[in-house]
Amino acid sequence: MIARYFFSSLLRDKSLWGWGIGFMFFWLYMGAFVFNSYSGTEEEWLFTASGWFSIIGLIAASIVATTISYSIYYSTSSLVYVFKYTNFSPRSYVLNLVGGSSLVSAVIGTIIILFTAVLFSIRSGFAVVPMMPVQAVFLFILTGIFMFLFSLIMVILVNNYLGMKNRSFVNLLPQLLSYIFGFSEFGTPLPMSVIYASPFSDIPRLLFMVFSGKESPQNMSSFTGPVVNSYILLASLLSWIGVMFIISMLMIGKIRSRSIEEGRHL
Amino acid sequence: MIEILDATARYDGKIQNMPVKNINLHLDGEKIVIIGPNGSGKTTILKMILGLAGVTSGSVKVFGKDVAEITKETRISTNLMEVYKLMGTDVLDTIRIYAELKGKHPDEALELVREFGLEDTLKKRLHQLSSGQQKIIGNILALSFSPSTVLLDEPFDNVDQGRRIKLVNIIERTDAEIILNTHELDILKRLKTWGLYFIIEGRLFGRFNASKADRLYLNSGEIAGCLTVVETSFGKYSITEDSGQVPLSSARDLLSVFDEVQ
């Protein structure tokens, strides 16, 4: 199983720990201790923690995606070689890396869950713990799979068709979309159709639901408006994963070798 | 078994490697060395065989199959490090991954790592190695796992003398057919039974016999009865046997011979 090597390689990536864990801890700390000056009820604190958890969880997953994107860019020649001159097939590659990404996301997700619970419990004086911790980890795994497939497709598009000058932008696309959708939840509420259709809305709202135990309202800043159906959100996310899985299977075998030096020069 | 027929290739991307032009090469169990200056297209020939460089005309076949169609052909290996950067793993895991993907055991490669005294590199990532260490690890990966065909690109670059001697011995006793690229002419003294080609500006000239390399001469202009005429952007030259202007064996690399002939 090649997945274990990918898993171990990602876990030893210092930037992933710095940005995906350290930086997220900083924001959770800010959320618990700096941006919240009020004393609320236990339920209000649970909702507040869930809100921060949902956004931070999405951004942490997108940082994993960016790390994976860079790793794929540096391996295009290797991929062409292993698909031709080893027993590794494009299908095995996608399946193994889906496995590796799932494990890494489960680890990072568990740490984010613990950070959120500890920081908000200390700040509030209540036991602010996730209502559905197992489902929360499972959701991180789904998020990790989505982010890996999204990154893979973006990398192949840039590498094969769009040109390497777009590389940095596309590498950061998962993070950009996460910031845009994540923080837009604090402003004007998105239309329900966008919330259901966009995986970058599905993920934080599902994370909110598993932490708080309640379905998220349309307006996340004031916790008002009609609630969003979590089953539809989950179905939407699974559909995205399914479609991207098929697309990535079709595209990965066509990946072209690009010089690593070329990427460095641009 | 490798068959390149009138193939022209250009390494894909904006930073172009020297394109190779109308290359013909047939390899069926032999060992050959291709000598050429840096940037002459040596690496591009290997990349063409590996499917890393686009073939714009002609054909490249490996074990009778067009390179574009090849999958799961485990008999070919190379020392080009860019094909061993699948997951950013350390040296030990890289060896394990490629052994697993080739369906072999990593022990042979790990034994070579010990033989070259590189045990301390096993826990380092490939980019943390010196260029000489990277080159040896690439050579080890190329020569392990019982390949039938080995493609070696400048295998002695940045390798210290002690390890270089060890490496030449290992390469010489390998059963596989080999294409070895180098810019060093003096290596021919150790590879006397090998076939010999020269590559200048993307054009391949040969085949000669490495055992006769010390009898080859380079001359300016086209000489009647020469072994081959080398056409370059800086003039026409002839390679002759037993007599001529400058003996190839007198130079360390090919470009210096051209300088002398001038």
Interface residues (C-beta under 8 A of the other chain):
Chain A: I2 Y5 F6 S8 S9 D13 S71 Y74 S75 S77 S78 L79 V80 Y81 V82 F83 K84 Y85 T86 N87 F88 S89 M164 R256 S257 R258 S259 I260 E261 E262 H265
Chain B: Y11 D12 G13 K14 I15 K47 L50 G51 L52 A53 V67 I70 T71 K72 E73 T74 I76 S77 T78 L80 E82 V83 Y84 K85 L86 M87 G88 T89 D93 R96 I97 Y98 E100 L101 K102 G103
